Amino acid sequence: MIHSGPDAVYVRVRREVVAVLSRNAVALPCALATALADTADLSPDGRPPAPGTRVEVGPEQLCFPGADVRVVRTTSHASPAIDPADAGTMADRLAGALDGAIPSARAELPPEGLQALAAADPGAVDVLLGLGSGLTPLGDDVLCGWLATMVAAARPGAAPVAERALALADERTTALSATLLRRAAHAEVVPQFAHLVRALAGRPDTVARAVHDLTRIGHTSGLGLALGLTLALDHLGSRSTCS
């Protein structure tokens, strides 16, 4: 185990991280969701298992000192497909609903990195990857939001950025962030991100609520994902206009 808290514990399985979540946690695309009220139920001493606790990995199960967590069904974390022709409208709706929330995230990251990402320049990865504090640094969250959006839109410009990110992730950022970047490269996202994409594409009356639900995730994670989505939609919209 590499990290723990009352709502989530994180287990390193080879180069991937698998999270075991309480019923109150954000449903990560690399997680096992449970009905536990608290991860303390995974330990015999009534506290969340401590980092370094040995966890046995079996076929479709993780065995903690106090309980076994078994996979009983799987769910999709795929983002809804995005039609690039809709990107301009989606970007406008998103900008209106964010209402000034994004500048705080932009201010923490180098402008040249964000500009390069908006242009689908793989060099953005070298600037943004691993930048920021936490299990998922802000720069990584932006990259995840951008990658998931571009892959959901089936744009070839995503591939060089994804290749650069995945080549550097294991050395440049946290194990959890590296896992989430690999998931984003397959357009696998948290449900709040998928809900926002769906709202932007066809449910404008629900956009404000969807933005609220996404941006409240973590200290900066939701804002980073929203910023990555913004940069990708701007890129897609400009390409659609040019074509």
Secondary structure, DSSP 8 states (H G I E B T S, - for coil): --EE-SSEEEEEETTEEEEEE-TTS---TTEEE---S-GGGGSTTSS---TT---EEETTEEE-SS-EEE-------B-----GGGHHHHHHHHHHHHTT-HHHHHHTS-HHHHHHHHTT-THHHHHHTT-SSSSS-HHHHHHHHHHHHHHHTT-TTHHHHHHHHHHHHHHHS-HHHHHHHHHHTTTB--HHHHHHHHHHHH-GGGHHHHHHHHHTSTTTHHHHHHHHHHHHHHHHHHHHHH-
